[in-house]
Amino acid sequence: MADLRCNVAGIRSPNPFWLASAPPTDKEYNVRRALAAGWGGVVWKTLGEDPPVVNVSSRYGAVSYHGKRVAGLNNIELISDRPLAVNLAELKSVKRDYPDRAIVASLMVPCTEDSWRAIVPLVEETGVDGFELNFGCPHGMSERNMGAAVGQVPEYVEMVTRWVKASTNLPVIVKLTPNVTDIRASGRAAKRGGADAVSLINTVQSIVGVDLDAMSPLPMVDGQGTHGGYCGPAVKPIALRMLAELGRDAEMGGLPMSGMGGIETWREAAEFIALGASGVQVCTAAMHHGFRIVEDMIGGLSNWMDSKGYATLDDVRGRALRNFVHWGDLNLAFETKAHIDHDACIGCGKCHVACEDTAHQAIAIEPGRRYTVIEEECVGCNLCSHVCPVDDCITMVPQEATATRQSWAERMREPAE
């Protein structure tokens, strides 16, 4: 069987599936249930100074789409609202009983050197395997000059990372906010500050909806709302792009990455690893389906790796990065055309409507509601294959490059005068 053992900057776990710092890792009871279910590790819900914060009620908003519940989840919850001493005692107890699992402490305190140097040794005494610095929270804490207020300023990211690295010999992971123009600036700053790894992405600033009776953003707290952090399956494309940007960035020097953002199955985990992640973190999927989803994740990833001949996670890690290129490096002479499998077609006409109204008028209707591709009009955009409700009914068939297209592609590559 494939070896799923994971190493993120020296933090080891029996598999790459960690629970992210979030409500599922808020207390010992939850964490023990998760580890008993098979999770490789947890990042404890973010700890701060005493007195603890006060969280609001309610605090979650969700986006459901065409029958898919919780396609995206929004939260306006802050860091742990339990006393620091209680969290520290529970961290110590869990690590004692699960020495083979990755137990990482997430931290967020005011942006002063004294605050960071004070909390690090207190948490280190619990026996945790490392720290994750929460520079990502986009709501509530950022208004207090913490979270994303730090993560959006590369100079602050570097500065705070240096403070923590000077206070501990344990691995330090910097959690990056996606609410920036260029994730590379934040990642490079973390590396300059001495980070042993980065994790990404944290949540995306969002309002998930409006109550049109109360005229308030959702979730609503006594008739009012605010922006929150968006996560879940809907943010996976954003997370993959940012992870890949750092993965191929020469200045990052191959710094280990812990990937998160919309991971719900083994397949999404494999995608993150293929784009350079050393391990992955999961939150929304566990909140939606419970901790035992990790069993399917472990089994699915192991079976897929066996089928592909991958013995270890290192055999998968970063294999897709070589094919993540800039637009101008794509093969402009390459061409595909749509092909409709008439045996599989159910005659719904979605492909025709989409192409006729919004694309290239390349799908014709023949008698008996038979849809055919007009090849001379088809540009291979593959919109039809995406709107088709039948898997593999419409496929994109590579074409032999024509002399005209080759010539056009060569002209496009010529430098502008």
Secondary structure, DSSP 4 states (H G I P E B T S, - for coil): --B--EEETTEEESSSEEE-SSGGGSSHHHHHHHHHHT-SEEEEEEE-PSSPP---SS-EEEEEETTEEEEEEEE---S--S-HHHHHHHHHHHHHH-TTSEEEEEE---SSHHHHHHHHHHHHTTT-SEEEEE----SSSGGGT-THHHHT-HHHHHHHHHHHHTT-SS-EEEEPPS-SS-HHHHHHHHHHTT-SEEEE--PEEE---EETTTTEESS-BTTB---EEEESGGGHHHHHHHHHHHHT-GGGTT--EEEESS--SHHHHHHHHHTT-SEEEE-HHHHHH-TTHHHHHHHHHHHHHHHHT--BGGGTTTTTGGG---GGGS-TT--EEEEE-TTT-----HHHHHHHHHS---EEEETTTEEEE-TTT-----HHHHH-SSTTTEEEEE-PPPHHHHHHHHHHHSPP-
